[in-house]
Every structure is written in structure tokens, then in C-alpha cells.
Amino acid sequence: MLDLTQQRILVTGGAGFLGPVVCEQLRAAGVPDTNILVPRRKDYDLTNEAAVVRLYAELQPTVVIHLAAEVGGIGANRENPGRFFYANMAMGLHLIEHARRSNIAKFVQVGTVCSYPKHTAVPFREVDLWSGYPEETNAPYGVAKKALLVMLQSYRAQYGLNGIYLLPANLYGPGDNFDEATSHVIPALIRRFIEAKRKGLPSVTVWGTGKASREFLYVEDCARAIVAAAQNYNDPEPVNIGTGREITIADLVEKIKATTGFTGTIAWDTTKPDGQPRRVLDTTRAHSAFGFEAVVDLDEGMRRTVDWFTQTT
């Protein structure tokens, strides 16, 4: 077990959505505030190698939890495939290379469920990562992230870098990105329904057919899993982080509609893509490797998220 209280922990993306919650969990584990290092983009552009070299020299971390990413929903992925590939590949490439040069005790890489092949048998098992190509709309992002798994495994074999790789399901919760142009499905729909309710609109339009399914993980559960893995997991194989439960987009839309109190109708824009047909993870490895089990169900997590959004907008 790695005693995190004795480490200087760099949390990239620490000011984003997941990052602050990971920092909260680190504090709950006894890590002093002075040992939690959160770099800001204005100070360190992680896509720039010189900036990453300077970051390691100035902050002197002993553990890295790499959460920073350029990411969005289907629309953002379709509009920015080159940027999403480059930024995510470059950040991970520089951080991992200079982690091994800096003799980092542990590198925690958070990947993405988008790395799985488009037609993966459900539930997704970690061994299925290489059984096909990802869903096309988010493949550049997913492939860039998956390449970092190979890099960590290679660096473990050649240099002895203790790098671990986690694959969380789709995240949601308070503090998420609610910008419709770049957000994922839950925050985008929450915003759409609440704004329609406030304006008295009769209908809300939703992309796709509603037939696709997804698994959603509450942000606090994900943060607990990351800290538990940082403490207790030291193997090269990737680990799924999720609830192991899926819901169709159609059922999700009805759930969000009810939680937000919108009483109008739903119009499905079937000219827009559904994305990957199904997503649900096999979470056996996370439970056996470091005892993780999600505790916040979708109804409770949705209520907390809707309450947060209505109170802050």
C-alpha cells in the first residue's frame, strides 16, 4: 500500500470537473493541502514539453494523477478530432516520459470508455480493449488515450515506472460542464430541460433514436476509486471503474425529464448519431483489486446534479 500522506501528489486537471473531487478524497485520506499540487493551464501548458519539464522541476511531485483532457460530447468530438487526438496524446506523452526521468513513485492515468471497440460485447471487459476499432465519432480521442496505456506498460517493462491505468464509465455530477456545445449527455440534457421549463417551451429536442445505452458513474464514486487505486493497485493491466449497470438514452431522458419537472414533450432528432450502440462495464477487477464498489445510484446522483445546477444558474 502506498502511503499517500507522505507523497507530493500532482493532480492534472485538478481545477476541472473530476479533479476537485479527487483532491477532496485525497484530503479525506489524510493528504495535507500543501502536498496536493494542482497546475493551472495559464502556468503550464501540458501539451508543451518544455512546460512539462518545468512543471516537474518546480513542483517536484512524487505521484502523478493525470486527469487533464480535452474532451466533449458527440458534437465536440466530430468538430475537433485532430485537436482531441493531439492534445490528449501530447499531454500524456510528455507527462509519462518526464515522470520516468523524475523517478516518480507512481503514475495514475485516467483513460476513457471511448477507447473500447464500437461493437464490444457487453459487459465490456478489459481484455476486449483491442478487439476492434472505437466508435468513429470519438475514435481520435479514444485511440489517443488508449495509446497511453501501451506507453505505461512499455515504460514499466523497460524503466520500471509504476504506472496504472483506469477506465471510468461516463461521469456526471455537480460541477460538470453544462455547455451544450461541448458537454456530455447528462449535463446537456439537464440544461436543456431546465431551460425549457423556465421558458415555458412545449418541447425539447434530443439527438438520436434513444436506443443506445450508457453506464453513468457519479463523480464522487469515480474519485474514490482513483484514490483507492493510487493507494493499492500496482499492476500493468487496465481497470474498469463503473457501476456495472446500463440505461438506454430513452429511459435516461425520461428520468431527467421527471427530475427536472419538465412537463412538455420530447422530439427525437434521428438525423443525429446515437454514438456507440451499448456501453456497460464489467467492474469485477476493480472490486477484487482494490475493493471498489459504486455507492451513489443514478436516481440519487441525478437529483444532486439537478439541484446543484438549478441553484447555481
C-alpha atoms as one frame of an Amber mdcrd trajectory, in Angstrom:
protein
   0.000   0.000   0.000   1.334   3.439  -0.948   1.066   5.909   1.933  -0.296
   8.929   0.092   0.076  11.143   3.153   3.849  11.054   2.603   3.668  11.952
  -1.106   3.618  15.171  -3.112   0.688  14.480  -5.441   0.304  16.274  -8.760
  -3.326  16.298  -9.943  -3.520  17.481 -13.550  -6.990  18.769 -14.365  -7.310
  19.445 -10.643  -9.386  22.553 -11.258 -11.782  20.872 -13.698 -14.798  18.644
 -13.043 -13.340  15.435 -11.605 -10.126  16.985 -10.276 -11.520  18.965  -7.314
 -13.416  15.892  -6.117 -10.234  13.788  -6.323  -8.482  16.469  -4.269 -11.291
  16.252  -1.683 -10.822  12.484  -1.483  -7.064  12.912  -1.082  -7.686  15.277
   1.834 -10.101  12.748   3.323  -7.295  10.169   3.067  -5.075  12.439   5.153
  -3.008  14.130   2.465  -2.092  17.682   3.592  -3.197  20.557   1.345   0.428
  21.522   0.855   1.094  18.119  -0.733  -1.729  18.389  -3.296  -0.364  20.144
  -6.368  -2.827  21.497  -8.936  -1.151  23.046 -12.006  -3.124  25.622 -13.986
  -3.096  25.862 -17.765  -2.025  29.521 -17.699   1.150  28.434 -15.880   1.839
  25.059 -17.520   0.635  24.088 -20.996   0.832  20.302 -20.688   0.887  19.863
 -24.477   4.248  21.656 -24.475   7.212  19.515 -23.458   9.260  22.412 -22.085
   6.347  23.386 -19.826   6.095  19.823 -18.522   9.830  19.728 -17.794   9.463
  22.985 -15.873   6.425  21.650 -14.012   8.342  18.641 -12.679  11.323  20.815
 -11.743   9.264  23.456  -9.942   6.570  21.363  -8.225   8.666  18.231  -7.570
   5.820  15.715  -7.303   6.353  12.107  -6.256   2.967  10.852  -7.511   1.055
  11.978 -10.615  -2.710  11.578 -11.100  -3.295  12.588 -14.716  -6.904  13.711
 -15.217  -6.427  16.619 -17.625  -8.069  16.063 -21.006  -9.619  17.845 -23.939
 -12.972  16.159 -24.307 -16.641  16.697 -25.106 -19.793  15.064 -26.351 -20.511
  13.674 -29.817 -20.750  17.118 -31.420 -17.463  18.351 -29.958 -15.702  15.147
 -30.991 -16.965  15.494 -34.567 -15.792  19.100 -34.775 -12.375  18.653 -33.125
 -10.981  15.206 -33.983  -7.477  16.477 -34.705  -7.273  18.677 -31.635  -8.670
  15.969 -29.343  -6.127  13.441 -30.620  -3.161  15.806 -30.443  -3.883  17.421
 -27.084  -4.610  14.176 -25.246  -1.713  12.327 -26.834   0.748  15.180 -26.234
  -0.205  15.726 -22.595   0.144  12.066 -21.701   3.292  11.585 -23.785   5.210
  14.404 -22.088   3.938  13.705 -18.579   4.794   9.994 -18.694   8.210  10.492
 -20.301   9.280  13.049 -17.732   7.700  11.096 -14.884  10.162   8.298 -15.516
  13.031  10.778 -15.816  11.965  12.296 -12.478  11.744   8.904 -10.713   8.055
   9.334  -9.912   6.852   6.715  -7.388   3.508   6.213  -9.181   1.705   7.495
 -12.263  -2.078   7.159 -12.367  -3.512   7.582 -15.862  -7.273   8.015 -16.197
  -8.395   6.769 -19.600 -11.817   6.640 -21.220 -14.564   4.172 -22.018 -14.413
   5.678 -25.543 -11.304   3.546 -26.124 -13.376   0.365 -26.327 -14.284  -1.007
 -29.771 -17.583   0.125 -31.258 -19.133  -3.340 -31.137 -17.753  -4.675 -27.862
 -19.749  -7.456 -26.228 -21.394  -6.287 -23.020 -20.395  -6.019 -20.310 -17.084
  -4.559 -21.528 -14.139  -6.492 -20.094 -10.635  -5.051 -20.015  -9.381  -7.830
 -22.315 -11.774  -6.546 -25.019  -9.924  -3.224 -25.463  -8.055  -4.495 -28.533
 -10.859  -6.458 -30.210 -11.776  -3.694 -32.692 -11.794  -0.014 -33.578 -13.630
   2.550 -31.396 -16.893   4.219 -32.407 -15.965   6.628 -35.203 -17.210   9.906
 -33.715 -14.913   9.659 -30.689 -12.185   7.380 -32.049  -9.404  10.026 -32.188
  -9.901  10.803 -28.508 -10.266   7.141 -27.548  -7.230   5.981 -29.526  -5.024
   8.733 -28.080  -5.992   7.711 -24.564  -5.507   4.007 -25.301  -2.031   4.678
 -26.662  -1.089   5.936 -23.194  -1.912   2.506 -21.772   0.633   0.997 -24.149
   3.146   3.679 -23.200   2.745   2.988 -19.479   3.053  -0.766 -19.967   6.159
  -0.248 -22.104   7.723   2.121 -19.585   7.004  -0.335 -16.783   8.782  -3.082
 -18.729  11.812  -1.005 -19.740  12.204   1.603 -16.998  10.290   0.202 -14.028
   7.802   3.093 -13.915   4.858   2.118 -11.721   2.069   3.347 -13.990  -1.550
   2.243 -13.623  -4.458   2.821 -15.997  -8.120   3.305 -15.064 -11.133   3.244
 -17.412 -14.114   5.079 -15.899 -17.636   4.958 -17.292 -19.318   8.195 -18.404
 -19.137  10.626 -15.477 -21.747  13.094 -14.229 -22.415  15.159 -11.130 -22.286
  18.665  -9.630 -19.665  20.882 -11.230 -19.875  19.164 -14.616 -19.532  21.033
 -17.910 -23.050  22.199 -18.815 -22.107  23.983 -22.048 -24.325  22.363 -24.672
 -21.676  22.777 -27.368 -19.096  20.689 -25.527 -20.832  18.790 -22.710 -21.711
  15.120 -22.385 -25.219  13.740 -22.478 -26.413  14.153 -18.858 -25.367  17.791
 -18.291 -26.503  18.741 -21.804 -29.953  17.252 -21.203 -30.300  18.693 -17.706
 -29.586  22.159 -19.045 -31.921  21.697 -21.987 -34.851  20.530 -19.839 -34.396
  23.166 -17.130 -34.114  25.995 -19.648 -37.184  24.705 -21.494 -39.101  24.601
 -18.205 -38.037  28.138 -17.293 -39.037  29.476 -20.711 -42.304  27.529 -20.822
 -41.348  25.703 -24.022 -43.677  22.911 -25.151 -40.990  20.508 -26.366 -37.322
  19.507 -26.026 -35.330  18.050 -28.927 -32.928  15.195 -28.215 -30.311  13.754
 -30.559 -30.599  10.211 -31.950 -33.150   7.457 -31.566 -32.850   6.836 -27.821
 -31.973   3.178 -28.426 -28.309   3.410 -27.442 -27.407   2.564 -23.864 -24.853
   4.004 -21.475 -23.480   3.460 -17.994 -23.093   6.522 -15.781 -20.785   6.932
 -12.793 -21.238   9.634 -10.165 -18.166  11.836  -9.920 -17.616  11.206  -6.202
 -17.598   7.442  -6.755 -15.010   7.840  -9.503 -12.804   9.984  -7.269 -12.947
   7.359  -4.506 -11.883   4.703  -6.995  -8.934   6.775  -8.234  -7.604   7.363
  -4.714  -8.111   3.705  -3.760  -6.218   2.594  -6.873  -3.429   5.091  -6.211
  -3.026   3.565  -2.767  -3.480  -0.123  -3.524  -3.168  -1.042  -7.221   0.214
  -1.674  -8.815  -0.398  -3.910 -11.837   0.032  -3.122 -15.549  -3.442  -4.251
 -16.632  -6.171  -1.604 -17.084  -9.111  -1.475 -14.677 -12.730  -0.561 -15.428
 -14.363   1.856 -12.987 -18.155   1.930 -13.026 -21.455   0.740 -11.618 -21.959
  -2.251 -13.911 -25.483  -1.012 -14.759 -26.694   0.422 -18.075 -29.666   2.535
 -19.116 -30.996   3.377 -22.569 -30.841   7.002 -23.617 -34.633   6.965 -23.981
 -35.041   5.892 -20.346 -32.378   8.374 -19.258 -34.238  11.201 -20.992 -37.456
  10.273 -19.183 -35.590  10.176 -15.871 -34.059  13.637 -16.435 -37.396  14.999
 -17.597 -39.049  13.801 -14.386 -36.220  15.002 -12.119 -36.222  18.490 -13.637
 -40.013  18.731 -13.576 -40.383  19.431 -17.298 -43.923  18.569 -18.445 -43.671
  19.080 -22.206 -42.977  16.576 -24.958 -39.754  15.080 -26.337 -38.834  15.261
 -30.038 -36.158  12.832 -31.249 -33.855  14.157 -33.985 -32.999  10.885 -35.706
 -30.772  12.656 -38.252 -28.198  12.947 -35.446 -25.989   9.976 -34.436 -26.541
   7.710 -31.447 -22.826   7.072 -30.946 -21.709   3.667 -29.658 -24.675   1.247
 -29.523 -24.145  -0.010 -25.953 -21.809   0.724 -23.053 -21.649  -1.063 -19.727
 -18.527  -2.198 -17.883 -17.522  -5.383 -16.128 -16.236  -3.994 -12.811 -15.018
  -7.288 -11.331 -11.343  -6.341 -11.479 -11.801  -3.053  -9.586 -13.673  -4.827
  -6.812 -11.117  -7.622  -6.437  -8.003  -5.437  -6.906  -8.795  -2.569  -4.549
 -12.283  -3.128  -3.163 -14.107  -0.507  -5.231 -17.877  -0.508  -5.497 -20.026
   2.454  -6.577 -22.424   3.629  -3.860 -24.396   6.506  -5.459 -27.204   5.223
  -7.679 -28.400   7.107 -10.748 -31.590   8.461  -9.148 -29.731   9.977  -6.200
 -26.864  11.250  -8.337 -29.274  12.818 -10.788 -31.170  14.580  -8.006 -27.936
  16.021  -6.590 -26.800  17.155 -10.040 -30.108  18.808 -10.947 -30.262  20.527
  -7.543 -26.724  21.868  -7.991 -27.434  23.197 -11.477 -30.707  24.879 -10.527
 -29.076  26.526  -7.508 -26.090  27.871  -9.465 -27.811  29.184 -12.614
